[in-house]
């Protein structure tokens, strides 16, 4: 099962819990290690401890509170550090946390992040130029704020000693891959079976169901059109330009959208751009004007009117009230 002997010390992990962290992502990761220790061999393969900025319990995004073992302690270079975050990652990425991350990772350990914990690592300057992953909902915001980071739309990414994952169930895929690397396929398969996870996914698999897999998208011309739209949100194409690319008339394209998606090409395209705008407003400190431009709107008044019609509030209210991810970033940098 493993090149190590039965008396080899267990591999140690340290989980840093950022307030608002995802309980699903954290549990999926921790349960992989915990179940490994229940293997019939009786061997203890892993140990771990839970860390927070102040010690004591930390509240997840859903209000569940998890007790932690220590307040930013000194780590051993043989420990693997995992940053667990979710909503309000910026608010929890305080100066004390960032300085601690910089200090401890200089020891040469493996380190990584679940979900928006990637943002915390970025704020600490620990993933510059690296290939990284975060939850798809946060990807656009992180790419806008940190252009030197190479964002990948995969379940998880490993670049040298740095690993990142989309969180949620993808945390399980990441940790099973690490169990496999640590101790071999037998233990990883046994843990997957205990999790009733019969087909662990490769790191390269996309985070969301592909367009090709969606039951409502069966026409190749429609599929190509949707891909073109998703790839051109900042500089949207006119309907006649899209029709020309997919070799259909504008009328034929409209009939395809009506048949398969019960909407028009214009409305669908607008929905994609507004969805991107909402994510940017909620997750970054970009101004409403900057978001308007980034989502291909030529007029601020048209953007505001369309946004209000779609979500019930003007974009300015979303920008001031909805900073759920990168909140208080500027304040944290100045502390």
C-alpha positions in Angstrom: 0.0 0.0 0.0 2.8 2.4 0.8 6.6 2.5 0.7 6.6 3.7 4.3 6.6 1.3 7.2 3.7 0.9 9.6 5.6 2.9 12.2 6.1 5.9 10.0 4.5 9.0 11.6 1.2 10.1 10.0 1.2 12.9 7.5 0.1 16.1 9.3 -2.4 18.7 8.1 -3.3 22.1 9.4 -6.7 23.6 8.4 -7.0 27.4 8.7 -10.7 28.3 9.0 -11.6 31.7 7.7 -15.0 33.0 9.1 -17.7 32.3 6.5 -15.9 29.1 5.3 -17.8 26.4 3.4 -18.8 23.5 5.7 -19.2 21.2 2.7 -15.8 21.9 1.3 -14.1 21.6 4.7 -16.0 18.4 5.6 -15.3 16.7 2.3 -11.5 17.4 2.7 -11.3 16.4 6.4 -13.4 13.2 6.0 -11.0 11.8 3.4 -8.2 12.0 6.0 -10.4 10.8 8.8 -11.8 7.8 6.9 -8.2 6.8 5.9 -7.5 6.3 9.6 -10.3 3.8 9.8 -8.7 1.5 7.2 -8.7 -2.2 8.4 -4.9 -2.1 8.6 -5.4 -0.2 11.8 -2.7 2.3 10.8 -3.0 6.0 11.5 -2.2 7.6 8.1 -3.1 11.2 8.9 -3.2 13.7 11.8 -4.6 17.2 11.7 -5.4 20.3 13.7 -7.8 23.2 13.2 -6.5 26.8 13.3 -8.1 30.2 13.4 -7.0 33.8 13.9 -8.2 34.0 17.5 -8.6 30.4 18.5 -12.0 29.1 19.7 -15.0 28.5 17.5 -15.3 29.9 13.9 -18.7 30.4 12.2 -19.2 29.0 8.7 -21.3 30.7 6.1 -24.4 28.8 7.3 -23.9 29.7 11.0 -22.4 26.3 12.0 -19.6 26.9 14.5 -16.5 24.7 14.5 -14.0 24.7 17.4 -10.4 25.2 16.6 -7.3 24.0 18.4 -5.0 27.0 18.2 -4.6 30.7 17.2 -2.1 31.0 14.4 0.5 28.7 15.9 4.0 28.0 14.6 3.7 25.1 12.1 6.1 22.3 11.3 7.6 22.3 7.8 6.2 18.8 7.4 2.6 19.9 7.9 0.4 20.6 4.9 -1.5 23.9 5.3 -5.0 24.3 3.9 -6.9 27.6 3.9 -10.7 27.1 4.1 -12.9 30.0 3.1 -16.2 30.9 1.6 -18.2 34.1 1.9 -16.4 37.2 3.2 -12.9 35.8 2.5 -11.6 39.4 2.2 -12.9 40.3 5.6 -11.3 37.3 7.2 -8.0 37.9 5.4 -6.7 40.2 8.0 -3.2 41.6 8.3 -2.4 39.1 11.1 -3.6 36.1 9.0 -1.7 37.2 5.9 1.5 37.8 7.8 1.2 34.4 9.5 0.6 32.7 6.1 3.7 34.4 4.6 5.9 33.4 7.6 4.8 29.8 7.9 4.8 29.0 4.1 8.5 30.2 4.0 9.3 26.9 5.8 8.8 25.0 2.6 5.6 23.1 3.3 2.9 22.2 0.8 0.0 24.6 1.1 -3.3 25.2 -0.6 -6.9 26.5 -0.4 -10.5 25.4 -0.7 -13.0 27.6 -2.6 -12.3 31.3 -2.0 -9.3 30.5 0.2 -7.5 31.0 -3.1 -8.1 34.7 -2.6 -6.6 34.7 0.8 -3.4 33.1 -0.6 -3.4 35.7 -3.3 -3.7 38.6 -0.8 -0.7 37.1 1.0 1.3 37.1 -2.3 1.7 33.3 -2.3 0.2 32.4 -5.7 1.6 35.0 -8.1 2.2 33.4 -11.5 0.7 30.1 -10.4 -2.0 28.1 -12.0 -4.9 28.1 -9.5 -8.5 27.2 -9.2 -11.4 28.7 -7.2 -15.1 28.3 -7.2 -16.5 29.3 -10.6 -18.7 32.0 -9.0 -15.5 33.8 -7.8 -13.3 33.2 -10.8 -14.2 36.4 -12.7 -13.7 38.6 -9.7 -10.3 37.1 -8.9 -9.1 37.3 -12.5 -10.1 41.0 -12.6 -8.3 41.8 -9.4 -5.2 39.6 -9.8 -4.2 39.5 -13.5 -0.8 37.8 -12.7 -2.7 34.7 -11.4 -3.5 32.0 -14.0 -7.1 31.0 -13.4 -8.2 27.5 -14.5 -11.8 26.4 -14.7 -11.1 23.0 -13.2 -12.0 21.0 -10.1 -8.6 21.5 -8.6 -5.1 22.5 -9.6 -1.7 21.5 -8.4 1.3 23.7 -9.3 4.4 22.7 -7.5 3.8 22.7 -3.7 0.6 24.8 -4.2 -2.8 23.2 -4.6 -6.2 24.9 -4.9 -9.7 23.7 -5.5 -13.2 24.9 -6.3 -14.4 23.7 -2.9 -17.6 21.9 -2.3 -17.5 18.3 -3.5 -14.3 19.1 -5.4 -12.5 19.1 -2.1 -13.1 15.4 -2.0 -11.5 14.9 -5.4 -8.5 16.9 -4.4 -7.9 15.0 -1.1 -8.5 11.6 -2.7 -5.7 12.5 -5.2 -3.4 13.4 -2.3 -4.2 10.2 -0.5 -3.4 8.4 -3.8 -0.1 10.2 -4.1 0.7 9.6 -0.4 -0.2 6.0 0.0 -1.2 4.5 -3.3 -4.4 3.5 -5.2 -5.6 0.9 -2.7 -6.1 3.3 0.2 -7.5 6.0 -2.1 -10.0 3.5 -3.5 -10.9 2.3 -0.1 -11.6 5.8 1.2 -13.6 6.6 -2.0 -15.8 3.5 -1.4 -16.4 4.6 2.2 -17.5 7.9 0.9 -19.8 6.1 -1.6 -17.9 8.1 -4.2 -17.7 5.5 -6.9 -16.0 7.6 -9.7 -13.6 10.2 -8.3 -13.0 13.0 -10.9 -9.8 14.1 -12.5 -8.4 17.5 -11.7 -8.9 18.7 -15.3 -12.7 18.2 -15.2 -14.7 21.4 -15.5 -16.6 22.7 -12.5 -20.0 23.1 -14.2 -21.9 20.8 -16.4 -20.7 21.4 -20.0 -23.0 22.9 -22.5 -22.8 19.6 -24.5 -24.1 17.7 -21.4 -27.1 19.9 -20.8 -30.3 18.2 -21.9 -31.7 21.4 -23.3 -28.7 21.9 -25.7 -28.8 19.3 -28.4 -28.3 21.3 -31.6 -24.7 21.9 -32.6 -25.5 25.3 -34.1 -27.1 26.4 -30.8 -24.1 25.0 -28.8 -21.7 27.0 -30.9 -23.7 30.1 -30.5 -23.8 29.8 -26.7 -20.0 29.3 -26.6 -19.5 32.4 -28.8 -21.7 34.4 -26.4 -19.9 33.2 -23.3 -16.5 34.1 -24.8 -17.6 37.6 -25.8 -19.2 39.2 -22.8 -17.0 42.3 -22.6 -17.3 43.1 -26.4 -20.7 41.5 -27.3 -21.4 40.7 -30.9 -24.4 41.8 -32.8 -27.0 39.1 -33.7 -26.2 39.4 -37.4 -22.5 38.8 -36.6 -23.2 35.7 -34.6 -25.6 34.4 -37.2 -22.9 34.8 -39.8 -20.3 32.9 -37.8 -22.7 29.9 -37.2 -23.9 30.1 -40.8 -27.6 30.7 -40.0 -30.0 33.5 -40.7 -31.0 35.8 -37.8 -34.5 34.3 -38.1 -33.2 30.7 -38.0 -31.2 31.6 -34.9 -34.2 33.1 -33.1 -36.2 29.9 -33.9 -33.4 27.7 -32.3 -33.4 29.7 -29.1 -37.2 29.7 -28.9 -37.3 25.9 -29.4 -34.6 24.8 -27.0 -34.3 27.7 -24.5 -37.7 29.4 -24.7 -36.1 32.8 -25.1 -34.5 35.0 -27.7 -30.8 35.3 -28.5 -30.8 38.9 -27.4 -32.4 38.1 -24.0 -30.1 35.1 -23.4 -27.0 37.2 -24.2 -28.2 40.0 -21.9 -28.7 37.5 -19.1 -25.1 36.3 -19.4 -23.7 39.8 -19.2 -25.9 40.8 -16.3 -24.9 37.6 -14.4 -21.2 38.5 -14.9 -22.0 42.0 -13.7 -23.7 40.8 -10.6 -20.8 38.6 -9.6 -18.3 41.5 -10.1 -20.4 43.9 -8.1 -20.8 41.4 -5.2 -17.2 40.2 -5.2 -15.0 43.1 -6.1 -14.4 46.7 -5.4 -14.9 47.7 -9.0 -17.1 50.8 -9.5 -20.5 50.5 -11.2 -19.0 52.3 -14.2 -16.1 49.8 -14.5 -18.5 46.9 -14.2 -20.7 48.4 -16.9 -17.7 48.6 -19.3 -16.4 45.1 -18.3 -19.8 43.6 -19.2 -20.1 45.3 -22.6 -22.7 48.0 -21.8 -22.2 51.2 -23.8 -24.5 53.3 -21.6 -24.6 53.4 -17.8 -28.3 54.2 -17.8 -29.0 51.2 -20.0 -26.9 49.0 -17.7 -28.7 50.3 -14.6 -32.2 49.9 -16.1 -31.4 46.4 -17.3 -29.9 45.4 -14.0 -32.9 46.7 -12.0 -35.3 44.9 -14.3 -33.4 41.6 -13.8 -32.6 41.7 -10.1 -35.0 44.3 -8.5 -32.3 46.6 -7.3 -30.0 49.1 -9.0 -26.4 48.1 -9.5 -25.2 50.8 -7.1 -27.2 49.1 -4.2 -25.6 45.7 -5.1 -22.2 47.3 -5.0 -22.7 48.9 -1.6 -24.6 46.1 0.1 -23.4 42.9 -1.5 -19.7 42.6 -1.0 -20.0 39.0 0.2 -16.5 37.8 -0.8 -13.9 40.5 -1.0 -15.3 42.8 1.7 -13.0 45.1 3.6 -10.0 44.2 1.5 -8.5 47.7 1.5 -9.0 48.0 5.2 -7.2 44.8 5.8 -4.2 45.9 3.8 -3.8 49.0 5.9 -4.0 47.3 9.3 
